[in-house]
């Protein structure tokens, strides 16, 4: 996935008459909304060359995928093709080109087993009958350069579930009305939509996500500076660089944003039903 530069975002926004809702998503920290757009996502190593190069199954370079469930989702990550990458708590799929191996850890849960099986099935289907499913054998361990003695213990640490706290949001105003751009704190705690001014841009810290609210009368300079100030705020406050940022225009609706400004919702952001791949 490639990021879109600031100038490109601004140009696209201008071209489409400020209509788009802009989201910044990062790998491994995708929002439930982003996940809902896909029937499945599979993380691969490499870049353009690996994405567009077509090879025959017998020429495949082995790839190992770790399938793991967290409170947020079930994900498949490409990991080093080594026996030490395996553990007893997850399911793994080894893509060996003509053979697709599934390794199920002793403590792997039903979700991981099911999705590991689905991943293996998809890989086999993509080979148009040239690949087959296989159980771990001598060739499996040879490809991994080890044995079952190298399999690590289970690690069931899960992501902390995060939710919106309408009682603890923070609102900032971005304005150039004075002749130079200022970024000032407007309010904290309970935030009301009446605190927003149609002539400026506001940044709302909703704990689990940052929102850039663009008033209909905001200047082009305020709009173009919004993401920059949001990033600077994240760095200054020591927040994760992966924190999602969503830009919405005055009048547009977003459930998490509404929960913060209305103070009526306590929205759980992390789910276990969005399956990535």
C-alpha positions as CSV (number, residue, x, y, z in Angstrom):
1,X,0.0,0.0,0.0
2,X,1.4,3.4,-1.0
3,X,0.8,6.6,0.9
4,X,-0.5,9.7,-0.8
5,X,1.7,12.8,-0.5
6,X,0.3,16.1,1.0
7,X,0.3,18.0,-2.4
8,X,-1.5,15.1,-4.1
9,X,-4.2,15.0,-1.4
10,X,-4.8,18.7,-1.7
11,X,-4.9,18.6,-5.5
12,X,-7.4,15.7,-5.5
13,X,-9.5,17.5,-2.9
14,X,-9.6,20.6,-5.0
15,X,-10.3,18.7,-8.2
16,X,-13.3,17.0,-6.5
17,X,-14.6,20.3,-5.0
18,X,-13.8,19.3,-1.4
19,X,-16.1,16.3,-1.6
20,X,-13.9,13.4,-0.5
21,X,-13.5,12.2,3.1
22,X,-9.8,11.6,3.6
23,X,-8.5,8.8,5.8
24,X,-4.9,7.9,6.8
25,X,-4.5,4.2,7.4
26,X,-1.3,2.3,8.3
27,X,-0.5,-1.4,7.8
28,X,-1.4,-3.5,10.8
29,X,-3.5,-0.7,12.4
30,X,-6.4,-0.6,9.9
31,X,-9.7,0.8,11.1
32,X,-12.8,-1.5,11.1
33,X,-14.2,0.8,8.4
34,X,-11.2,0.2,6.1
35,X,-11.3,-3.6,6.8
36,X,-15.0,-3.7,5.9
37,X,-14.2,-2.7,2.3
38,X,-12.3,-6.0,1.6
39,X,-13.3,-9.6,1.7
40,X,-9.7,-10.3,2.7
41,X,-6.2,-8.7,3.0
42,X,-2.9,-10.5,2.8
43,X,0.3,-8.8,3.8
44,X,3.3,-9.6,1.4
45,X,6.9,-8.5,1.5
46,X,8.4,-6.7,-1.4
47,X,7.2,-3.8,-3.6
48,X,6.3,-3.2,-7.2
49,X,8.6,-5.9,-8.6
50,X,7.1,-8.6,-6.5
51,X,3.6,-7.4,-7.2
52,X,3.8,-7.5,-11.0
53,X,6.3,-10.3,-11.6
54,X,4.6,-13.6,-12.7
55,X,6.5,-16.8,-12.1
56,X,5.7,-20.5,-12.6
57,X,4.6,-22.5,-9.4
58,X,7.8,-24.6,-9.6
59,X,9.9,-21.4,-9.5
60,X,8.2,-20.0,-6.4
61,X,10.4,-18.7,-3.6
62,X,8.9,-20.2,-0.5
63,X,6.8,-17.9,1.7
64,X,5.6,-18.4,5.2
65,X,2.4,-16.8,6.6
66,X,1.5,-16.5,10.2
67,X,-2.2,-16.5,10.9
68,X,-3.1,-14.9,14.2
69,X,-6.2,-13.7,16.0
70,X,-6.2,-10.5,18.1
71,X,-9.1,-8.6,19.6
72,X,-9.1,-6.5,16.5
73,X,-9.1,-9.1,13.8
74,X,-7.5,-12.3,12.3
75,X,-4.5,-11.4,10.2
76,X,-2.1,-13.2,7.9
77,X,1.5,-11.8,8.0
78,X,4.4,-12.9,5.9
79,X,7.2,-13.9,8.3
80,X,10.8,-15.2,7.7
81,X,10.9,-18.8,6.2
82,X,12.5,-20.3,9.3
83,X,11.4,-23.0,11.7
84,X,12.0,-20.5,14.6
85,X,9.1,-18.4,13.1
86,X,6.7,-21.1,14.1
87,X,5.0,-21.1,17.5
88,X,2.4,-23.4,19.3
89,X,-0.2,-20.7,19.5
90,X,-0.9,-19.8,15.9
91,X,-1.6,-21.4,12.5
92,X,1.0,-21.1,9.7
93,X,0.8,-21.6,5.9
94,X,3.9,-22.4,3.9
95,X,3.6,-21.6,0.2
96,X,6.1,-23.8,-1.5
97,X,4.8,-23.3,-5.0
98,X,3.6,-26.8,-5.9
99,X,2.8,-27.7,-2.3
100,X,0.9,-25.6,0.2
101,X,1.6,-26.7,3.8
102,X,-0.6,-25.8,6.8
103,X,1.0,-26.0,10.3
104,X,-1.4,-25.8,13.2
105,X,0.0,-25.0,16.6
106,X,-1.2,-27.0,19.5
107,X,-2.9,-24.0,21.1
108,X,-4.1,-22.4,17.8
109,X,-7.8,-21.4,18.1
110,X,-10.7,-22.2,15.8
111,X,-10.6,-18.8,14.1
112,X,-6.9,-19.2,13.2
113,X,-7.4,-22.8,12.0
114,X,-10.4,-21.8,9.9
115,X,-8.6,-18.8,8.3
116,X,-5.4,-20.7,7.8
117,X,-7.4,-23.3,5.9
118,X,-9.0,-20.5,3.8
119,X,-5.7,-19.0,3.0
120,X,-4.2,-22.3,1.9
121,X,-7.3,-23.0,-0.2
122,X,-7.0,-19.6,-1.9
123,X,-3.4,-20.2,-2.7
124,X,-4.1,-23.6,-4.2
125,X,-7.0,-22.2,-6.3
126,X,-4.8,-19.4,-7.7
127,X,-2.4,-22.1,-9.1
128,X,-5.2,-23.5,-11.3
129,X,-4.7,-27.1,-10.2
130,X,-0.9,-27.0,-10.3
131,X,-0.5,-27.0,-6.5
132,X,-1.9,-29.3,-3.8
133,X,-2.4,-29.2,0.0
134,X,0.2,-31.0,2.1
135,X,0.8,-31.8,5.7
136,X,4.2,-31.0,7.3
137,X,6.7,-33.6,6.2
138,X,10.5,-33.9,5.8
139,X,10.4,-31.4,2.9
140,X,8.5,-28.9,5.0
141,X,11.2,-28.9,7.7
142,X,13.9,-28.9,5.1
143,X,12.5,-25.7,3.6
144,X,12.3,-24.1,7.0
145,X,15.8,-25.3,7.9
146,X,14.9,-26.9,11.2
147,X,12.7,-29.3,13.1
148,X,9.7,-29.3,15.4
149,X,12.1,-28.7,18.2
150,X,12.5,-25.1,16.9
151,X,8.8,-24.3,17.3
152,X,8.4,-21.6,19.9
153,X,5.9,-21.4,22.8
154,X,2.4,-19.9,22.3
155,X,2.1,-16.1,22.9
156,X,-1.5,-15.2,23.5
157,X,-1.0,-11.5,24.3
158,X,-3.8,-9.6,22.6
159,X,-4.1,-5.9,21.7
160,X,-5.7,-3.7,24.2
161,X,-9.3,-2.9,23.3
162,X,-9.7,0.8,22.7
163,X,-12.8,2.8,22.8
164,X,-14.0,6.4,22.4
165,X,-14.5,8.3,25.7
166,X,-16.9,11.2,25.0
167,X,-16.0,12.7,28.3
168,X,-12.4,13.0,27.4
169,X,-12.0,14.5,23.9
170,X,-9.9,17.6,22.9
171,X,-10.7,20.2,20.3
172,X,-8.2,22.5,18.5
173,X,-8.8,25.3,16.0
174,X,-6.6,25.9,13.0
175,X,-7.1,29.5,11.7
176,X,-5.3,32.1,9.6
177,X,-7.9,34.9,10.3
178,X,-5.2,36.9,12.1
179,X,-2.9,36.9,9.0
180,X,-0.8,34.0,10.1
181,X,-1.7,30.4,10.8
182,X,-2.5,29.6,14.5
183,X,-3.2,26.3,16.2
184,X,-5.0,26.7,19.5
185,X,-6.7,24.5,22.0
186,X,-10.4,25.4,22.2
187,X,-11.9,22.9,24.7
188,X,-11.4,19.5,26.4
189,X,-13.8,17.0,28.0
190,X,-17.2,17.1,26.5
191,X,-17.2,18.5,23.0
192,X,-20.3,20.0,21.3
193,X,-20.8,20.6,17.6
194,X,-21.7,24.2,18.6
195,X,-18.0,24.8,19.4
196,X,-17.1,24.4,15.7
197,X,-16.9,27.5,13.4
198,X,-17.7,27.2,9.7
199,X,-14.9,29.7,8.9
200,X,-12.0,27.6,10.2
201,X,-10.6,24.1,10.4
202,X,-10.7,22.1,13.7
203,X,-8.8,19.1,14.8
204,X,-10.6,16.8,17.3
205,X,-8.6,14.3,19.3
206,X,-11.1,11.4,19.9
207,X,-8.6,9.3,21.8
208,X,-8.5,6.4,19.3
209,X,-8.5,8.6,16.2
210,X,-7.9,12.2,15.1
211,X,-10.5,14.1,13.1
212,X,-9.9,17.1,10.8
213,X,-13.1,19.0,10.5
214,X,-13.1,21.4,7.6
215,X,-15.7,24.3,7.8
216,X,-17.3,25.4,4.6
217,X,-15.7,28.8,4.8
218,X,-12.2,27.6,5.7
219,X,-9.4,29.0,3.5
220,X,-7.3,26.9,1.2
221,X,-4.3,27.6,3.4
222,X,-6.1,26.2,6.5
223,X,-7.1,23.1,4.6
224,X,-3.6,22.5,3.2
225,X,-2.0,22.9,6.7
226,X,-4.5,20.5,8.5
227,X,-2.6,17.2,8.1
228,X,0.7,18.8,8.9
229,X,-0.6,20.2,12.2
230,X,-2.3,16.9,13.0
231,X,1.0,15.1,12.5
232,X,2.9,17.6,14.6
233,X,0.3,17.3,17.4
234,X,0.7,13.5,17.4
235,X,4.5,13.7,17.7
236,X,4.3,16.4,20.4
237,X,1.9,14.4,22.5
238,X,3.9,11.2,22.1
239,X,1.0,9.4,20.5
240,X,1.5,6.4,18.1
241,X,2.5,7.5,14.6
242,X,0.0,4.9,13.4
243,X,-2.9,6.8,14.9
244,X,-5.7,7.0,12.3
245,X,-6.5,10.5,10.9
246,X,-9.8,11.2,9.1
247,X,-10.7,14.5,7.4
248,X,-14.4,15.2,7.0
249,X,-16.1,18.3,5.7
250,X,-18.8,20.3,7.5
251,X,-22.1,18.4,7.1
252,X,-20.6,15.0,6.5
253,X,-21.3,12.2,9.0
254,X,-18.8,9.9,10.8
255,X,-20.0,7.6,13.6
256,X,-16.9,7.9,15.8
257,X,-16.8,11.7,15.3
258,X,-20.5,11.9,16.2
259,X,-20.0,9.8,19.3
260,X,-17.4,12.3,20.5
261,X,-19.2,15.6,19.8
262,X,-22.6,14.3,20.9
263,X,-21.4,12.6,24.0
264,X,-23.9,9.9,23.7
265,X,-21.9,7.0,22.4
266,X,-19.1,4.8,23.8
267,X,-18.0,3.1,20.6
268,X,-15.8,0.1,20.6
269,X,-13.3,0.5,17.8
270,X,-11.6,-2.9,17.9
271,X,-13.6,-5.9,16.8
272,X,-12.8,-9.6,16.3
273,X,-15.1,-10.1,13.4
274,X,-13.1,-8.3,10.6
275,X,-11.0,-11.0,9.0
276,X,-8.0,-9.9,7.0
277,X,-7.6,-12.2,4.0
